[in-house]
Amino acid sequence: MTRNGWVIHRYGRVSSTMDVAAHLAQFGATDRTVVVSDEQSAGRGRSGRVWESPAATALFCTLLLRPGVAPDRLSTLPLVAGAAVAEAIECVAGCPARLKWPNDVWLGADDVRRKVAGILLTSFVQGGGVNHVLLGIGINIAGAPETLPPGATSIEAATGLTTSVEEVLTTLLDRFDPIYANFQEAGGRPSLDGWRTRAALIGELVTIADAGRNLTGLFSDIDADGALLLEGSDGAVRRVFAGDLTRGPRPDAPLA
């Protein structure tokens, strides 16, 4: 089926919507193709984490994109996608969402924020250019926190509101459309204000863990490439492109 230029492929159960989208890409699926499944048996998030939920309790989808930008201009796409996911959740849930760098969406009051959605981007480069991008998105819609992974929540648990996978999907695509168009028009360097205004932990002391290394510093901002700017105790600013972000210092984390 199609919706406003999106080609939507629906499944009852798949190993992963990312796997299905990758297969479709090999056979020429066009820009703005969506794979949606009621269930995933091997869904994955960042760093190989598993993302699974019972049927009809979460939106599992992958957007297949052919953005027409250089490979080094893809670094902002997860952030603008995060802004679109946050906008969609805000529209459905009626309450503000926050964005945790680099790819999580939170719901809840400041002292009880929990992860409601996650984003995973995989790019495929061919001949020096981007052939296609797979943008995996998972949004928890229903379910109490005790039925979800530690630190997670759902739209229903955070707000008491009941919604459907279909409503969340259509709202997401409608919100993603103008943001993606702007990303393409800007050659992969769009304004990141939509992300920045929802950013959690900016201005706070944080620790970033990546590849066995922990760094602590002040999360001062993000730059035009989507890198986190981490200010050390000496005032020097380090650009960080990947890692797990947590509030506060860890005992073994050196200052950046």
ZAMINU-850604 format. One record per residue: residue number from 1; residue in one letter; x, y, z of N, C-alpha, C, O in turn. Coordinates in steps of 0.001 Angstrom, whole numbers. Atoms other than C-alpha are relative to their C-alpha. Layout:
BEGIN
     k   r       n.u       n.v       n.w      ca.u      ca.v      ca.w       c.u       c.v       c.w       o.u       o.v       o.w
   NUM   a         X         Y         Z         X         Y         Z         X         Y         Z         X         Y         Z
...
***
This chain:
BEGIN
     k   r       n.u       n.v       n.w      ca.u      ca.v      ca.w       c.u       c.v       c.w       o.u       o.v       o.w
     1   m       833     -1185         0         0         0         0       877      1247         0      2074      1171       280
     2   t      -738     -1256        15      1022      3641      -327      -727      1038       850     -1936       958      1066
     3   r       570     -1114      -749       505      6775      1750       878      1220      -216      2036      1244       202
     4   n      -708     -1270       204      1542     10270       681      1421      -197      -528      2363       450       -71
     5   g     -1305       227       605      4401      8942     -1421       830     -1085       651      1875     -1461       120
     6   w      -698      1103      -657      5488      6239      1030      -561     -1334      -499     -1776     -1508      -586
     7   v       400      1361       346      5415      2610      -140       146      -839      1262      1248      -976      1794
     8   i        14       678     -1295      4445       533      2897      -169     -1505      -196     -1122     -1958      -831
     9   h        57      1467        10      5157     -3204      3245      -321      -462      1414       405      -136      2354
    10   r       448       440     -1324      3305     -4863      6141       169     -1513       154       -83     -2287      -769
    11   y      -208      1411      -302      4115     -8177      7794      -548      -302      1394      -653       585      2241
    12   g       453       416     -1317      2766    -10164     10723      1158      -262       941      1143       155      2099
    13   r     -1169       323      -826      6108    -11454     11974      1209      -165      -912      1141      -864     -1923
    14   v     -1249       122       747      9658    -11103     10670      1144      -128       999       970       118      2193
    15   s     -1168        16      -883     13134    -11632     12056       333      1420       423       567      1690      1602
    16   s      -307     -1403      -250     13793     -7902     11759      -465       812     -1200      -250       408     -2343
    17   t       398      -855      1120     12299     -5100      9686      1229       533      -734      1152       829     -1926
    18   m     -1243      -424       652     15895     -4018      8993       429     -1038     -1034       859      -682     -2131
    19   d      -391      1060       932     16600     -7403      7377      -882        16     -1241      -389      -118     -2361
    20   v       928       -19      1134     13491     -7205      5202       277      1216      -884       296      1101     -2109
    21   a      -277     -1210       771     14259     -3623      4162      1301      -129      -786      1391       345     -1919
    22   a     -1268       211       706     17833     -4600      3264      -215      -872     -1228       373      -626     -2282
    23   h       314       875      1135     16462     -7366      1037      -724       789     -1097      -404       650     -2277
    24   l       725      -808       983     14053     -4955      -658       932       979      -709       780      1236     -1903
    25   a      -944      -948       599     16889     -2487     -1228       823      -666     -1095      1126       -45     -2114
    26   q      -783       725       998     18854     -5138     -3111      -767      -159     -1309      -169      -300     -2376
    27   f       832       183      1186     15933     -5456     -5514      -623      1316      -469     -1646      1325     -1153
    28   g       350     -1280       588     15600     -1745     -6188     -1120       770       650     -1684      1669        27
    29   a      1046      -772      -679     13089      -528     -3616       376      1478         5      1544      1837       160
    30   t      -244     -1425       172     12711      3213     -3952       146       738      1328      -152       208      2398
    31   d       -36      -902     -1150     13359      6085     -1585     -1399       102       604     -2398       117      -115
    32   r      1262      -129      -733     10642      6387      1091      -828     -1288       -81     -2035     -1273      -322
    33   t       645      1301      -171      9883      2680      1396        -2      -331      1487       987       -92      2180
    34   v       138       314     -1422      8635      1486      4796      -314     -1479       177     -1162     -2032      -524
    35   v       305      1377      -391      8700     -2002      6302      -526        34      1427       130       565      2324
    36   v       640        19     -1320      6347     -2556      9259      -368     -1435       337      -838     -2182      -521
    37   s       372      1345      -431      5823     -5719     11279      -655        48      1370      -293       860      2221
    38   d       642        91     -1312      3545     -6655     14160       967      -526      1054       927      -112      2213
    39   e      -960       595      -931      6346     -8701     15724      1346      -177      -691      1424      -287     -1914
    40   q     -1343       320       466     10099     -9223     15379       563     -1111       887       416     -1074      2109
    41   s      -612      1067      -795     11910    -12376     16442      1455       301       325      2024      -284      1247
    42   a     -1411      -328      -227     15381    -10830     16234       246      1478      -257      1227      1853      -900
    43   g      -187     -1438       148     14908     -7074     16340      1233       448       761      1589      -136      1785
    44   r     -1228      -440      -651     18017     -5153     17249        65      1515        72      -473      2236      -769
    45   g      -234     -1421      -174     18996     -1772     18532      1481       283       -81      2256      -518      -605
    46   r     -1401      -393        42     22261        54     18934       851      -952       828       407     -1458      1859
    47   s      -967       874      -681     25316     -2014     19983      -511     -1428       122      -134     -2154      1043
    48   g       480      1372        16     23450     -5220     19140     -1056      -327      1027     -1383     -1498      1219
    49   r      1029       258     -1004     20816     -4791     21845     -1277      -512      -658     -1600      -139     -1786
    50   v      1240       578       515     17583     -6735     21386     -1155       957       264     -1226      1580      1323
    51   w      1209      -815      -173     14307     -4849     20844     -1179      -869      -407     -1420     -1072     -1597
    52   e      1153       853       266     11241     -7083     21150     -1153       402       908      -939       879      2023
    53   s      1207      -232      -784      7652     -6646     22356     -1094      -912      -537     -1026     -1337     -1690
    54   p      1123       785       510      4424     -8653     22124      -706       722     -1140      -582      1938     -1289
    55   a       702      -569      1151      2278     -8120     19032      -920      1135       417     -1571      1078      1460
    56   a       904     -1149      -139       412     -4798     18750       328       900      1189      -460      1786      1519
    57   t      -372      -868     -1121      2260     -3240     21709      1092       992      -369      1429      1867       429
    58   a     -1076      -902       415      4983     -1470     19728       -23       156     -1513      -489      -720     -2241
    59   l      -219      -213      1427      5692        35     16336      1417      -441      -327      2385       106       201
    60   f     -1289       426       529      8514     -1822     14609        19       370     -1474      -781      -159     -2246
    61   c       -47      -356      1413      9462      -212     11315      1412       389      -403      2230       790       424
    62   t     -1249      -474       589     12383       522      9032      -337       840     -1215     -1105       421     -2081
    63   l       155      -876      1153     12471      3426      6605      1201      -209      -914      2347       -49      -493
    64   l     -1051       145      1000     14454      2716      3446        81      1325      -753      -879      1749     -1397
    65   l      -174     -1336       562     15860      6014      2223      1158        17      -988      2157      -681      -814
    66   r     -1084      -262       950     17947      7095      -743       145      1524       -61      -359      2165      -984
    67   p        55     -1450      -200     18729     10642       386       788       839      -991       553      2043     -1097
    68   g      -747      -774       975     21203     11644     -2315       989       975       608      1236      2040        41
    69   v     -1032      -838      -616     23797     13107        60      1281      -818       123      1256     -2045        23
    70   a     -1290       670      -139     27480     12305       538        45      -810      1293      -634      -466      2260
    71   p       -75       832     -1208     28398      9584      3066       346       781      1261      -170       477      2337
    72   d      -397      -746     -1195     30014     12120      5404     -1057      1002       442      -847      1741      1405
    73   r      1089      -895      -384     26733     14050      5536     -1163      -744       653     -2224      -161       874
    74   l      1082       785      -601     24679     11244      7099       -56       116      1521     -1017      -340      2141
    75   s      -104        32     -1464     25740     11928     10684     -1141       718       704     -1420       431      1868
    76   t      1112      -712      -640     22822     14286     11346     -1336      -718      -171     -2311      -371       494
    77   l      1292       634       287     20138     11939     10004      -628      -672      1220     -1837      -542      1407
    78   p       639       565     -1199     19633      9984     13270      -585      1067       916     -1596       830      1577
    79   l       496     -1055      -884     19182     13284     15114     -1286       618      -542     -2234       832       214
    80   v      1233      -572       539     16622     14765     12718     -1117     -1040        15     -2288      -697       182
    81   a      1009      1053      -130     14862     11395     12687      -520       -56      1431     -1714      -256      1654
    82   g       420       -30     -1397     14816     11546     16482      -981      1123       270     -1942       952      1020
    83   a       925     -1121      -164     13157     14953     16296     -1369      -345      -574     -2393        20         4
    84   a      1271       399       600     10490     13501     13980      -736     -1003       883     -1950      -906      1057
    85   v       612       982      -900      9876     10556     16321      -565       705      1234     -1677       411      1671
    86   a       466      -736     -1180      9618     12925     19288     -1256       806      -322     -2196       831       473
    87   e      1186      -765       399      7153     15156     17409     -1221      -902      -122     -2313      -546       319
    88   a      1117       933       171      5009     12143     16512      -530      -462      1351     -1742      -524      1559
    89   i       422       450     -1331      4964     10907     20109      -711      1122       736     -1719       886      1402
    90   e       652     -1144      -645      4114     14390     21376     -1406       213      -547     -2332       527       202
    91   c      1307      -186       628      1248     14616     18895      -996     -1042       499     -2151      -721       780
    92   v       881      1088      -429      -179     11246     19929      -230        23      1506     -1352      -171      1974
    93   a        67       119     -1459       598     11391     23651      -424      1286       690      -908      1252      1822
    94   g       401     -1265      -598       -51     15079     24267       899       479      1117       475      1274      1957
    95   c      -948      -464     -1015      3041     15547     26422      1386        66      -627      1649      -622     -1614
    96   p     -1315      -179       621      6631     16609     25732       873     -1242        88       864     -1960      1087
    97   a     -1000      1066        23      9253     14066     24736      1379       641        35      1560      1774      -411
    98   r     -1376      -486       -45     12965     14467     25345       883      -949      -799       580     -2133      -945
    99   l      -915       769       827     15864     13295     23206      1326      -190       721      1953       771      1166
   100   k     -1272       339      -640     18872     11520     24672       996      -369     -1096       796     -1328     -1843
   101   w     -1014       238      1026     21947     11687     22471       578     -1402       142       845     -1826      1266
   102   p       266      -469      1356     22466     10001     20148     -1332      -444      -590     -1760       117     -1599
   103   n      1106       592       761     19344      7963     19397     -1179      -490       828     -1927     -1349       361
   104   d      1117       442      -837     16853      7545     22274     -1010      1123       201      -664      2304       197
   105   v      1069      -944      -321     13514      9211     22972      -549      -376      1367      -842     -1543      1630
   106   w       462       211     -1372     12365      9624     26581     -1379       616       203     -1736      1607      -435
   107   l      1248      -573      -492      8976     10208     28172        19       -30      1517       682      -870      2125
   108   g       113       -20     -1450      8147     11125     31745       594      1258       599      1324      1995       -64
   109   a      -552     -1145      -719      8969     13766     34330      1510      -144       131      2060     -1232       -33
   110   d     -1458       -15       -23     12604     14766     34785       597     -1090       879      1625     -1675       535
   111   d      -588       958      -937     13146     12441     37742      -368     -1445      -307       166     -2363       315
   112   v       412      1374       323     11456      9407     36157       -41      -230     -1512      -846     -1024     -1999
   113   r       -17       195      1451     12281      9661     32467       413     -1421      -348      1329     -1992       244
   114   r      -323      1338       480     12309      6349     30656       -16       -16     -1525      -651       825     -2163
   115   k       -95       110      1456     13082      5273     27114     -1298      -535      -582     -1787     -1587      -170
   116   v      1221       430       671     10004      5044     24893       260      -381     -1453      -547     -1081     -2064
   117   a      -296       284      1400     11682      4836     21483      1499        19      -235      2257       650       503
   118   g     -1403        33       386     14994      4116     19815       134         3     -1511      -791      -368     -2234
   119   i      -262      -149      1432     16553      4691     16407      1344      -642      -318      2307      -490       434
   120   l     -1242       634       443     19196      2699     14533       179       280     -1484      -717         5     -2282
   121   l      -271      -309      1408     20796      3832     11268      1127      -870      -526      2169     -1025       111
   122   t     -1029       742       722     22718      1655      8841        62       554     -1413      -967       690     -2074
   123   s      -143      -546      1355     24121      3073      5609       787      -969      -876      1623     -1733      -395
   124   f      -654       868       972     25275      1289      2473       605       883     -1088      -110      1538     -1848
   125   v      -737      -860       919     27946      3035       408       479      -827     -1183       976     -1941     -1023
   126   q      -400       693      1226     28666      2078     -3180       600      1017      -962       -10      2045     -1253
   127   g      -638      -907       941     31106      3705     -5573       258      1381       559       247      2368      -177
   128   g      -278     -1279      -630     31873      6439     -3081     -1225       806       369     -1103      1881       957
   129   g      1237      -702      -332     28221      7444     -2717      -917      -863       841      -698     -2066       984
   130   v       965       727      -823     25311      6475      -499     -1015      -681      -912     -1776       -14     -1613
   131   n      1007       734       769     23283      3736     -2164     -1352        88       684     -2356       436        62
   132   h      1240      -130      -767     20677      3634       582       307        10      1488      1400      -350      1924
   133   v       -85       -53     -1454     20085      4114      4278     -1193      -762       566     -2309      -651        57
   134   l      1079       660      -734     18053      1922      6626      -111       668      1362       840       688      2143
   135   l       245      -700     -1258     16525      3833      9513     -1015      -814       792     -2218      -736       543
   136   g       873       823      -824     15131      1416     12083      -549       796      1168       192      1507      1847
   137   i       665      -745     -1068     12611      2838     14554      -886      -948       797     -1683     -1693       228
   138   g       872       768      -880     10999      1156     17539      -631       930      1021        73      1693      1683
   139   i       721      -851      -949      8324      2881     19644      -914      -884       845     -1780     -1575       309
   140   n       870       759      -901      6731      1260     22703     -1334       733       142     -1372      1902       526
   141   i      1323      -621        -7      2998      1926     22545      -803      -400      1233     -1441       446      1860
   142   a       778       491     -1141      1445      -245     25269       884      -873       876      1952     -1327       464
   143   g      -738       855      -921      2591     -2197     28291       485       760      1216       960      1891      1109
   144   a      -476      -593     -1247      3430     -1472     31910      1517       -91        73      2106      -982      -538
   145   p     -1462        24       -87      7059      -678     32808       566     -1343       436      1635     -1744       -23
   146   e      -532      1276      -484      7440     -4004     34622        21     -1079     -1077       696     -2096      -914
   147   t        -9       963      1098      6738     -5842     31341      1023       374     -1069      1200      -354     -2046
   148   l      -956      -508       977      9384     -3833     29480      1423      -130       540      1607      -367      1734
   149   p     -1385        53      -484     13190     -3865     29651       261      1086      1042      -442      2097      1065
   150   p      -323     -1015     -1012     14770     -1955     32561       236      1371      -635       933      1493     -1642
   151   g      -181     -1355       500     14595      1792     32032      -911       385     -1143      -806      1493     -1668
   152   a       889      -275      1133     11890      1549     29355     -1403       340       483     -1783        20      1609
   153   t      1403      -279      -254      8327      2819     29227      -752      -108     -1315      -162      -417     -2350
   154   s       827       -27      1204      5458      2991     26748      -852      1261        41      -962      1913      1080
   155   i       892     -1160        30      3117      5749     25629     -1134      -191      1003     -1498       739      1721
   156   e      1097       282      -926       333      4070     27603       442       131      1452      -263       731      2263
   157   a      -468       -33     -1384      2408      3675     30772       327      1416       448        84      1777      1599
   158   a      -431     -1348      -374      3718      7245     30687     -1144       999        51     -1076      1987       783
   159   t      1060     -1005       122       448      8994     29832     -1386      -510       365     -2290       288       614
   160   g      1322       560      -231     -2443      6600     30463      -864       -31     -1243     -2020      -449     -1182
   161   l       764       -50      1242     -3528      7059     26841       170     -1286      -798      1242     -1891      -813
   162   t       -32      1169       874     -4399      4206     24514        13       458     -1449      -826      1259     -1863
   163   t       -71      -322      1417     -3366      4478     20886       296     -1281      -765       350     -2357      -170
   164   s      -214      1181       830     -2665      2118     17991      1291       131      -792      1820      1227      -976
   165   v     -1183         6       850       301      1106     15888      -253       826     -1256       622      1570     -1699
   166   e       323      -723      1231     -1463      2527     12830        31      1509       218       567      2243      -613
   167   e         4     -1438      -265     -1998      5942     14414      1420       526       187      1766      1594      -318
   168   v     -1377      -441      -231      1610      6161     15553       786        -7     -1312      1559       915     -1572
   169   l      -716        70      1275      2921      5056     12141      -370      1162      -916       514      1833     -1449
   170   t       405     -1070       913       857      7533     10123       455      1366       517       849      2231      -266
   171   t      -468     -1265      -572      1724     10352     12517      1503       147      -198      1986      1232      -520
   172   l     -1447       -33       193      5413      9445     12318       351       369     -1438      1197      1235     -1663
   173   l      -320      -288      1401      5454      9463      8512      -346      1440      -356       393      2099     -1088
   174   d       387     -1390       272      3605     12777      8398      1005       983       596      1302      2009       -15
   175   r      -971      -884      -642      6105     14340     10816      1383      -126      -634      2139       843      -696
   176   f     -1323       218       584      9131     12795      9130       131       668     -1364      1217      1119     -1726
   177   d       -36      -522      1372      8213     14055      5634       708      1350      -125      1697      1438      -854
   178   p      -650     -1303       185      9109     17763      6003      1422        40       552      2278       750        23
   179   i     -1341        20      -588     12122     17024      8201       983      -677      -952      2115      -219     -1109
   180   y      -852       699       965     13526     14563      5653       228       857     -1245      1341       905     -1768
   181   a      -149      -883      1162     12859     16975      2773      1007      1106       296      1818      1459      -560
   182   n      -944     -1043      -388     14756     19665      4662      1420      -548        80      2375       124      -309
   183   f     -1305       656       -61     17615     17235      5311       601      -124     -1400      1784       158     -1595
   184   q      -486       148      1365     17895     16544      1578       350      1351      -621      1399      1501     -1248
   185   e      -235     -1324       581     17604     20190       555      1253       653       566      1936      1409      -125
   186   a     -1175      -588      -652     20329     21135      3040      1257      -828      -226      2302      -537       357
   187   g     -1168       828       273     22666     18453      1705       517      -726      1221      1716      -975      1341
   188   g      -396       731     -1197     22670     16651      5038       474       871      1146       946       356      2159
   189   r      -378      -903     -1086     23404     19739      7125     -1160       940       326     -1032      2156       189
   190   p      1161      -826      -334     19951     20943      8217       159       622      1383      1096       304      2115
   191   s        47      -517     -1367     19153     22954     11307      -313     -1153       952     -1165     -1994       667
   192   l       242      1022     -1016     19291     20753     14396      -765       564      1192      -774       -26      2272
   193   d       717      -637     -1104     17166     23103     16485     -1142      -870       525     -1437      -848      1720
   194   g      1080       877      -440     14294     20586     16560       485     -1060       965      -250     -1479      1859
   195   w      -601       952      -943     16624     18138     18287       460       730      1251       196       298      2373
   196   r      -625      -718     -1120     18398     20695     20448     -1030       465      1029      -771       409      2231
   197   t      1001      -518      -939     15201     22136     21954      -607     -1101       868     -1201      -815      1907
   198   r       527      1122      -786     14213     18654     23187      1110      -783       699       845     -1806      1330
   199   a     -1140       772      -485     17683     17566     24264        -9      -143      1515      -182       831      2248
   200   a      -181       270     -1425     18043     15926     27651      1485       104       338      2344      -223      -481
   201   l     -1336        13      -604     21146     16467     29784       951      1077      -513      2080      1159       -27
   202   i      -875     -1101       401     22563     19477     27905       206       930      1198      -741      1278      1903
   203   g      -336      -850     -1133     24353     21646     30447       298      -774      1265       549      -177      2312
   204   e      -255       831     -1179     24884     18706     32810      1318      -757      -148      1845      -920     -1249
   205   l     -1175       859        -8     27889     16638     33804      -439     -1400      -410     -1366     -1960       175
   206   v       393      1302       531     27723     13370     31856      1236      -867      -193      2370      -388      -175
   207   t     -1056       937       365     29760     10273     31113      -398      -699     -1290     -1551     -1095     -1461
   208   i       221       698      1260     30093      8727     27662       894     -1231       -25      2111     -1136       129
   209   a      -736      1262        83     31101      5082     27358         1      -470     -1446     -1053      -559     -2076
   210   d      -105       487      1374     32384      3825     24016      1268      -827      -140      2366      -380       194
   211   a     -1134       890       272     34607       888     23100       898      -173      1223      2124      -143      1114
   212   g      -766       247     -1210     35647       287     26699       613      1226       634      1364      1110      1603
   213   r      -565     -1242      -530     36521      3926     27338     -1119       870       544     -2161      1015       -95
   214   n       962      -922      -590     34646      6300     29651       593      1401        57      1743      1586       454
   215   l      -413     -1396       -69     34851     10080     29376     -1065       803       727     -2256       640       462
   216   t       930      -845      -746     33270     12584     31753       283      1469      -308      1436      1882      -434
   217   g      -140     -1431       241     32629     16255     31087     -1363       654       -47     -2380        11       212
   218   l      1240      -754       120     30007     18933     30592      -533      -145     -1417       167       153     -2384
   219   f       664        94      1299     27571     18236     27756      -439      1415      -368     -1480      1888        88
   220   s       253     -1415       260     27681     21739     26297      -934       237     -1177     -1677      1219     -1184
   221   d       838      -223      1186     25935     21305     22926       259     -1137      -979      1017     -2061      -686
   222   i      -369       821      1144     25921     19425     19630       454       948     -1100        57      2114     -1119
   223   d      -442      -866      1083     27650     20746     16524      -761      -314     -1280     -1689     -1124     -1269
   224   a       730       132      1260     26544     20935     12881        46     -1413      -558      -803     -1785     -1368
   225   d      -106      1386       445     27684     17336     12303      -763      -964       897      -801     -2164       625
   226   g       704       859      -940     25607     16026     15210       883      -567      1086       428     -1373      1897
   227   a      -914       473     -1041     28669     15396     17368      -329       665      1329      -699      1838      1373
   228   l       181      -554     -1338     28297     15854     21117      1264       756       382      2374       260       188
   229   l     -1130      -811      -446     30523     18614     22485       160      -172      1498      -697       242      2279
   230   l      -268       339     -1393     32058     17487     25768      1124       891       515      2260       815        47
   231   e      -971      -951      -539     33819     20169     27789       664      -568      1241        -9      -925      2209
   232   g      -758       534     -1119     36565     18985     30117       250      1034      1079      -105      2202       923
   233   s      -259      -895     -1125     37684     20487     33412       975      1116      -357      1014      2150       311
   234   d      -952     -1024       424     40402     22415     31570      -595       957     -1023        94      1848     -1521
   235   g       664      -862       972     37857     24048     29260       113      -471     -1430      -553        68     -2314
   236   a      -132       534      1355     38939     22039     26231     -1265      -770      -375     -1873     -1433       465
   237   v      1224       640       477     36063     20726     24111       355     -1147      -943      1098      -972     -1909
   238   r      -218      1190       820     36095     17228     22644     -1277      -308      -780     -2374      -250      -223
   239   r      1135       416       822     33821     16178     19758      -147     -1510       101       806     -2251      -140
   240   v       259      1424      -173     32211     12787     20390     -1105      -405      -969     -2163       224     -1010
   241   f       956       405      1026     30400     10926     17616      -808     -1238       368     -1826     -1515      -265
   242   a       724      1217      -367     29301      7722     19365       263      -324      1457      1273        90      2026
   243   g      -180       436     -1376     28822      6216     22799     -1310       -25       759     -2319       510       300
   244   d      1164        51      -881     26372      5513     25607       109      1125      1017      1095      1229      1746
   245   l        -5     -1195      -841     25462      8672     27502      -772      -250      1285     -1894      -756      1251
   246   t       686        78     -1285     24604      8698     31207       235      1291       771      1230      1987       569
   247   r      -127     -1202      -831     24025     11490     33699      1040      -229      1090      1088     -1294      1705
   248   g      -939        32     -1111     26839     12247     36133      1274      -751      -313      1344     -1478     -1304
   249   p     -1277       685       211     30398     10982     36447       -40     -1441       481      -829     -1800      1356
   250   r      -238      1345      -501     31461      7376     36841      1348         0       705      2236       764       325
   251   p     -1249       -26      -768     34233      6567     39329      1249      -201      -843      2306       346      -530
   252   d     -1179       321       801     36542      5248     36598       117       860     -1246       930       570     -2123
   253   a        20      -794      1226     35833      7964     34037       890      1230       138       630      2085       985
   254   p      -831     -1203       -37     38611     10501     33387      -741      1173      -612     -1616       989     -1458
   255   l       583     -1182       612     37635     14062     32589       503       121     -1426      1659      -181     -1720
   256   a      -368      -116      1418     37616     14749     28859      1130      1005      -184      1573      1235     -1309
***
